[in-house]
Amino acid sequence: MPNPTTASIPHAAAWMAGWLTLMVVIAVAGREATRELSVFQIMLMRSVLGMAMLWPLVRAAGGLAAMRTERLPQHIARNGVHYAAQYGWFVALTLIPLAQLVSIEFTMPIWSAVLAVLFLGERMNGRKWLAVVLGLVGVAVIVRPSAGTVDVGQLIALACALGFAISVVLVKSLTRTDEAITVSFWMLVVQSAIGLVPALMVWQWPSAQTWGWVLVVAFCGTYSHYCFARAMQHADATVVVPMDFLRVPLTALVGWLVYSEQVDLWTGLGVGLILAGNVLNLVRWPVQMWRLGRRA
């Protein structure tokens, strides 16, 4: 549970707005960077550059002394899982359409909700379950997957969703004792250590244009997770995670603007369902209304 002094759904929603913006941008930047560089190299550069970008917040928080943690094994476990899932995500980004990748990724809230209930003691009431179901139905309407067309990229994306769900639950657990800046700091340190050797084995110097994309990936990758950790400090995972459904329509919009991907009536319907799920999850309806609903 969030600390009573920090619990605030509006604050969680504000931090998730930052997460959503940065995650949509990194999808485009990551696709462009992988046209020239290995995924291992992109991920190492993201972590190393990200550390430089995060340093002003680290310094403001008290420097390296303030980054001490008594939960280093949990940070290592979380980032090992997240590194593997992130690597798979970048690989899948080169194999399947952007909208399809993000939509498959959104099986993640199901795994996150189940894991949060099992390991964090959070509760899933009917309203939260309905919010998740509406979001997933909206995703299915947008993607409209055809039977018998699952390929390697789709399977990788599905495995990534499970990995991200485990990472989400571990982040929620870590934010109960560690500050968001500490979670972000150890993410960069651990993932730099994991990716150093693989990246050096395939290293090549980026072109000037690709350097620009890598810098965008580093910035978005660093501060998106800071935003997410801050959101987790203000609300339960079962409240925060469904907000991420908004990334699907936002990605569809960016796909239309950047890659001329078609946005049709089905996409509009899916967006409507996703928005409905988020409104249901975020708005605190009067208790009397729910009582009337149960009596009807």
Secondary structure, DSSP 8 states (H G I E B T S, - for coil): ---TTT--HHHHHHHHHHHHHHHHHHHHHHHHHTTTS-HHHHHHHHHHHHHHHHHHHHHHTTSGGGG--S-HHHHHHHHHHHHHHHHHHHHHHTTS-HHHHHHHHTTHHHHHHHHHHHHS-----HHHHHHHHHHHHHHHHHH---TT---HHHHHHHHHHHHHHHHHHHHHHHTTTS-HHHHHHHHHHHHHHHHHHHHHHT-----HHHHHHHHHHHHHHHHHHHHHHHHHHHS-HHHHHHHGGGHHHHHHHHHHHHH-----HHHHHHHHHHHHHHHHHHS---HHHHHHHHH-
